[in-house]
Amino acid sequence: MTGLDEDVFLPEDLEHFETHGYVILRDAVSPAQVAAATAAIWDFLGMDPGQPDDWYRPPHTPDGLVHMHQHQAFWDTRQAPRVYNAFRQFWKTPKLWVSLDRASMKPPVSPKHPEWDYPPFLHWDLDLSETPIKFGLQAVLCLSHSTADHGGFHCIPGMHRETIEWSKTPLDQRDIGAPPAFDLSRVRTIEARPGDLIVWHRALPHGAGVNRSNRPRLAQFILCAPAGHEISDQHSVDDPKVEMYDQLRRQRIAQWERRIGPSGLGLDPRELGPPAHLTPLGRKLLGLDLWD
C-alpha cells in the first residue's frame, strides 16, 4: 500500500493541537467523496435536499443523527489515505481500526418547526472518573460548510489541558458531578469546508451550534484508534490469539457483512445490499485482514 506512511500534519499543526485541543486536516477526502456521502445521507432519509419543507419529518429526528453505518460512500471516506494518515500520525502506529460510526443532518431552525430547534450543549464524551483522563481522539468529517451561521463544531480551545489537570486529582478528592465549569465567553466556532476533517482531544469540551443558515449542515463521524483499543489494557492487542481481541474483530466483520451498526440493533431495511467494497487498507481498518 503506497502513500500510507505520509505525515499530513506539519509540526505547527501538532503544536496547535497541543495548545488548543483540536486541529483541522484540509481536504481529507475528495469533492467526489463528499458528494457521494452527502447523496447517501439524503437517499437514506428519503428527503429532497432542494425542498426545505421536506427536512423536518420522520424518519429523521431533531437531534440530527442519521443512523446509517455501512454505506459504500461512508466506507470510501473511512478508507481515504489522508484520513487514515491523520490518525496514524497521532497514534504513532499504523495498526488502526476505524469506527463504524453514523452521520448527522441538521436542518436550520425554522419558525414553522419549533420542535426541531434542538438546543446546543457543550459536553465531553468520556468518563469523568478516569484518573487521569487518557489520550484519545474524536473527529468529524465536514460534508457541508461549518461556520458560525451553520452551527458548526464549537469548543472551548485549550480547556482539554484544564480537564486533564483536574482529572489528576485522586478520585476520592474530587467531585465528578462538578467538573471544571464552562466559561461560555471562551466558546469558539471552528470554521471548516466540505472535505475537511476536524480532530480534537477527547478531553476538549465540544458541541455543535444552532444552524441559523438556510441550508442543512451535514457531517460524518469518523474515528481511528489502535486495533483492539476497546479492550482492557491488560490484554496484548498485538497478539491475534487473545480471545477478546478476536471476538471484537469477528463482531466488527459481522457488522460489515450484515450492514448493521455497533449499537446491536437489527438491520435497517434502508441499508439492504451487499457489503461495501474495501480496499486493502479498508480491510485492515475493519479487521478483515490482520495488520502485519
PyMOL commands that set and color helices and strands:
alter all, ss='L'
color gray80, all
select helices_A, chain A and resi 11-20+31-45+52-54+72-78+81-91+114-116+159-167+171-173+184-186+243-258+269-271+280-286
alter helices_A, ss='H'
color red, helices_A
select strands_A, chain A and resi 22-25+65-66+96-98+103-106+137-142+153-155+188-189+197-201+206-208+217-221+224-226
alter strands_A, ss='S'
color yellow, strands_A
deselect
rebuild
show_as cartoon
